[in-house]
Amino acid sequence: MEVIAFIGPAGTGKSDRALVVAYENKCACIIDDGILIYRNRIVAGRSAKKEANPIAAVRRAIFEDPDQARDVQRVLGNICPNRVLILGTSVKMVNLITKALGMPAPKRYIRIEDIARPEEIRQAHDARHKEGKHVIPVPTMELRPEFKGYLIDPLRTLFHRGHGRGTERMEKSVVRPVFSYYGKLTFANRVVADLVHYALRDMKDELQVHSVSSRKSEGMTNGIRLTMDVSIRGGSPQLVKDTIHEARRRVQKEIEYTTGMFVEKIRMSVTTGVTK
């Protein structure tokens, strides 16, 4: 199985173009926001767009639920596609999806900027953030049983099949999830600092945290950058290195699980010596 990643920030039109990109790259299946799409039908998974808040939506989209992951793995095993298109807001997100589903790393990356003009990306951004529109690349009839009570609008896409064979018409649907109207999700620095201290609670004999600061990533959707000032009990250089590595791993795991955000970078200033 070969994986192609389709990358772009949230709300830039990836799902709107997913069918065309999949068709042009001979991808039999599409994985988008927690669902597996095959032959214009949702055949496995659960849409992140049905979740009540952004954190739950992110967890659903990266297949954190083992039952959901097993469901998609089972159906992929039955279909045995040669090529799958996976949509994600970043390379890291696609890697999390492939890892959760036991799939190979992407063979190729396609970015939204490579196939969409800036004005088209801007229009998609406005539709997402001003109108709460989210595209799911399946027919409206397919969505209605799945999204009861949601406002669903149909879209149609026409594109040339080439070699004198006419055109192919693909249908997509727009839904407006509840969480689209909640506004931007942010976390106070105090909350992030508390999560860091909680993540490292079992390492207090080896490491002490003196300060934590955080800021949102400028280049990654739902990304966060951390700066930490810590002191580590003396030991060999390798022991200090291992302690730093373990601290980073624990902090990243705790923050990503609790907040639904991606830890893009952890900058750690380290002083060695006896911790207080």
C-alpha positions as CSV (number, residue, x, y, z in Angstrom):
1,M,0.0,0.0,0.0
2,E,1.3,3.4,-1.0
3,V,0.3,6.6,1.0
4,I,0.1,10.1,-0.5
5,A,-0.3,12.9,2.0
6,F,-2.4,16.0,1.2
7,I,-1.2,18.8,3.5
8,G,-2.6,22.2,4.4
9,P,-3.8,24.3,7.3
10,A,-7.4,23.8,8.5
11,G,-9.9,25.6,6.4
12,T,-7.8,26.0,3.2
13,G,-9.9,23.7,1.0
14,K,-8.2,20.3,1.2
15,S,-11.5,18.4,1.6
16,D,-13.0,20.4,-1.2
17,R,-10.3,19.2,-3.5
18,A,-9.8,15.7,-2.1
19,L,-11.8,13.9,-4.8
20,V,-9.9,15.5,-7.6
21,V,-6.5,15.0,-6.0
22,A,-7.4,11.3,-5.3
23,Y,-8.6,10.8,-8.8
24,E,-5.6,12.4,-10.5
25,N,-3.2,10.4,-8.3
26,K,-5.1,7.1,-8.7
27,C,-5.9,6.8,-5.0
28,A,-8.7,4.3,-4.3
29,C,-9.3,5.5,-0.8
30,I,-9.4,8.8,1.1
31,I,-8.8,9.2,4.8
32,D,-10.1,12.6,6.0
33,D,-11.1,13.7,9.5
34,G,-11.4,10.3,11.0
35,I,-13.3,8.5,8.2
36,L,-12.3,6.2,5.4
37,I,-13.9,7.0,2.0
38,Y,-14.1,4.4,-0.8
39,R,-16.0,4.7,-4.0
40,N,-17.8,7.9,-2.8
41,R,-19.0,6.2,0.4
42,I,-18.0,6.3,4.1
43,V,-17.0,2.7,4.7
44,A,-15.3,3.0,8.1
45,G,-14.5,5.4,11.0
46,R,-16.3,8.3,12.6
47,S,-16.2,11.8,11.3
48,A,-14.4,14.4,13.5
49,K,-17.0,16.9,12.4
50,K,-19.5,15.2,14.6
51,E,-17.6,15.9,17.7
52,A,-18.9,18.5,20.2
53,N,-15.6,20.5,20.5
54,P,-12.3,21.0,18.8
55,I,-10.3,18.9,21.2
56,A,-12.5,15.8,20.6
57,A,-12.4,16.5,16.9
58,V,-8.6,16.5,16.8
59,R,-8.5,13.2,18.7
60,R,-11.0,11.7,16.4
61,A,-9.1,12.9,13.3
62,I,-5.8,11.3,14.4
63,F,-7.5,7.9,15.3
64,E,-6.7,8.1,19.0
65,D,-9.7,5.8,19.7
66,P,-8.4,2.2,19.2
67,D,-11.8,0.9,18.2
68,Q,-12.1,3.5,15.5
69,A,-8.5,2.6,14.3
70,R,-9.2,-1.1,14.2
71,D,-12.4,-0.5,12.3
72,V,-10.5,1.4,9.6
73,Q,-7.7,-1.1,9.5
74,R,-10.1,-4.0,9.1
75,V,-11.8,-2.4,6.1
76,L,-8.5,-1.3,4.5
77,G,-7.4,-5.0,4.8
78,N,-10.6,-6.1,3.0
79,I,-10.2,-3.4,0.2
80,C,-6.4,-3.8,-0.2
81,P,-6.0,-0.5,-2.0
82,N,-2.8,0.2,-3.9
83,R,-2.8,3.8,-3.0
84,V,-4.5,5.9,-0.2
85,L,-4.8,9.7,0.1
86,I,-4.5,11.0,3.7
87,L,-5.5,14.6,4.5
88,G,-3.8,16.4,7.3
89,T,-3.0,19.9,8.6
90,S,0.7,19.1,8.8
91,V,3.2,16.4,8.1
92,K,3.2,15.5,11.8
93,M,-0.6,15.0,11.8
94,V,-0.4,12.6,8.8
95,N,2.4,10.7,10.5
96,L,0.3,10.3,13.6
97,I,-2.5,8.9,11.4
98,T,-0.3,6.4,9.6
99,K,1.2,5.3,12.9
100,A,-2.2,4.8,14.5
101,L,-3.4,2.8,11.5
102,G,-0.2,0.8,11.0
103,M,0.3,2.2,7.5
104,P,3.6,3.1,5.8
105,A,5.0,6.6,5.8
106,P,3.8,8.8,3.0
107,K,5.6,8.3,-0.3
108,R,4.8,11.8,-1.5
109,Y,3.4,15.0,-0.1
110,I,1.1,17.4,-2.0
111,R,0.5,20.8,-0.4
112,I,-2.6,22.8,-0.8
113,E,-0.5,25.8,-2.1
114,D,0.7,23.6,-5.0
115,I,-2.8,23.2,-6.4
116,A,-4.9,26.1,-5.2
117,R,-4.5,29.8,-5.9
118,P,-4.2,32.2,-3.0
119,E,-7.6,33.7,-3.6
120,E,-9.2,30.2,-3.5
121,I,-7.5,29.4,-0.2
122,R,-8.7,32.7,1.2
123,Q,-12.3,31.9,0.1
124,A,-12.1,28.5,1.7
125,H,-10.7,30.1,4.9
126,D,-13.6,32.5,5.0
127,A,-16.2,29.8,4.4
128,R,-14.8,27.8,7.3
129,H,-14.2,30.6,9.9
130,K,-17.0,33.0,9.0
131,E,-19.8,30.6,7.9
132,G,-18.8,27.4,9.7
133,K,-18.7,25.3,6.5
134,H,-16.9,22.0,6.5
135,V,-16.6,19.9,3.4
136,I,-16.9,16.1,3.4
137,P,-16.0,14.6,0.0
138,V,-19.0,12.2,-0.3
139,P,-22.5,12.6,-1.8
140,T,-25.2,14.3,0.2
141,M,-27.4,11.2,0.2
142,E,-24.5,9.4,1.9
143,L,-24.2,12.0,4.6
144,R,-27.9,12.5,5.6
145,P,-28.2,9.3,7.6
146,E,-24.8,10.0,9.3
147,F,-25.4,13.6,10.1
148,K,-29.0,13.8,11.2
149,G,-29.9,17.3,12.5
150,Y,-27.0,19.0,10.7
151,L,-27.4,21.6,8.0
152,I,-26.1,19.9,4.9
153,D,-25.6,21.6,1.5
154,P,-24.6,19.8,-1.7
155,L,-21.7,20.8,-3.9
156,R,-20.7,19.4,-7.3
157,T,-17.3,19.2,-9.0
158,L,-16.7,18.7,-12.7
159,F,-13.3,17.8,-14.0
160,H,-11.9,16.4,-17.2
161,R,-11.0,12.7,-17.4
162,G,-8.8,13.2,-20.5
163,H,-8.2,11.2,-23.7
164,G,-11.5,12.1,-25.1
165,R,-13.4,10.3,-22.4
166,G,-15.6,13.2,-21.3
167,T,-16.0,14.5,-17.8
168,E,-16.3,13.0,-14.4
169,R,-18.8,14.5,-11.9
170,M,-18.0,14.1,-8.2
171,E,-20.3,15.2,-5.5
172,K,-19.3,16.6,-2.1
173,S,-21.4,17.9,0.8
174,V,-21.0,20.8,3.2
175,V,-21.9,20.4,6.9
176,R,-21.8,22.9,9.7
177,P,-20.7,21.2,12.9
178,V,-21.6,22.7,16.3
179,F,-18.1,23.4,17.3
180,S,-17.6,25.7,14.3
181,Y,-19.3,28.4,16.3
182,Y,-17.3,28.1,19.5
183,G,-14.6,30.4,18.3
184,K,-10.8,30.0,18.6
185,L,-9.5,27.7,21.2
186,T,-6.6,29.0,23.4
187,F,-4.9,27.9,26.6
188,A,-3.5,30.2,29.2
189,N,0.2,29.8,29.9
190,R,-0.7,28.8,33.5
191,V,-2.6,25.8,32.2
192,V,0.3,24.7,30.0
193,A,2.7,25.1,32.9
194,D,0.5,23.0,35.2
195,L,0.4,20.3,32.5
196,V,4.2,20.3,32.3
197,H,4.5,20.0,36.1
198,Y,1.9,17.2,36.1
199,A,3.7,15.3,33.2
200,L,7.0,15.4,35.2
201,R,5.6,14.7,38.6
202,D,7.4,11.3,38.8
203,M,10.7,12.8,37.8
204,K,11.0,15.3,40.7
205,D,14.0,13.5,42.2
206,E,15.9,13.9,38.9
207,L,14.6,17.1,37.4
208,Q,13.1,20.4,38.6
209,V,11.1,22.8,36.5
210,H,11.8,26.5,37.3
211,S,9.7,28.2,34.5
212,V,7.5,27.4,31.6
213,S,6.3,29.7,28.8
214,S,4.2,28.8,25.7
215,R,3.0,30.4,22.5
216,K,1.0,29.3,19.5
217,S,2.9,28.1,16.4
218,E,2.9,30.5,13.5
219,G,3.3,27.9,10.9
220,M,1.3,24.9,12.2
221,T,-2.5,24.7,12.8
222,N,-3.2,23.8,16.4
223,G,0.5,24.0,17.1
224,I,2.2,25.1,20.3
225,R,5.9,25.9,21.2
226,L,7.3,25.6,24.7
227,T,10.3,27.1,26.5
228,M,11.4,25.5,29.7
229,D,14.0,26.3,32.3
230,V,15.0,23.2,34.3
231,S,17.7,21.9,36.5
232,I,18.9,18.2,36.5
233,R,20.7,16.3,39.2
234,G,24.3,15.7,38.3
235,G,25.4,12.5,36.5
236,S,27.2,11.3,33.4
237,P,26.5,13.3,30.1
238,Q,24.5,10.3,28.8
239,L,22.3,10.2,31.9
240,V,21.6,13.9,31.6
241,K,20.8,13.4,27.9
242,D,18.5,10.5,28.7
243,T,16.7,12.6,31.4
244,I,16.1,15.5,28.9
245,H,14.8,13.1,26.3
246,E,12.4,11.4,28.7
247,A,11.2,14.8,30.0
248,R,10.5,16.0,26.5
249,R,8.6,12.8,25.7
250,R,6.4,13.1,28.8
251,V,5.6,16.8,28.3
252,Q,4.7,16.3,24.6
253,K,2.5,13.3,25.3
254,E,0.6,15.0,28.2
255,I,0.0,18.3,26.4
256,E,-1.1,16.7,23.1
257,Y,-3.5,14.3,24.8
258,T,-5.0,16.9,27.1
259,T,-5.3,19.9,24.8
260,G,-5.6,18.3,21.4
261,M,-2.8,20.6,20.2
262,F,0.5,19.5,18.6
263,V,3.7,20.3,20.4
264,E,5.8,21.7,17.5
265,K,9.0,22.5,19.6
266,I,10.3,22.3,23.1
267,R,13.2,24.5,23.9
268,M,14.8,23.5,27.2
269,S,17.4,25.5,29.0
270,V,19.2,23.0,31.3
271,T,21.3,23.6,34.4
272,T,23.1,20.5,35.8
273,G,23.7,20.0,39.5
274,V,21.7,19.0,42.6
275,T,18.0,19.8,42.3
276,K,16.3,21.7,45.1
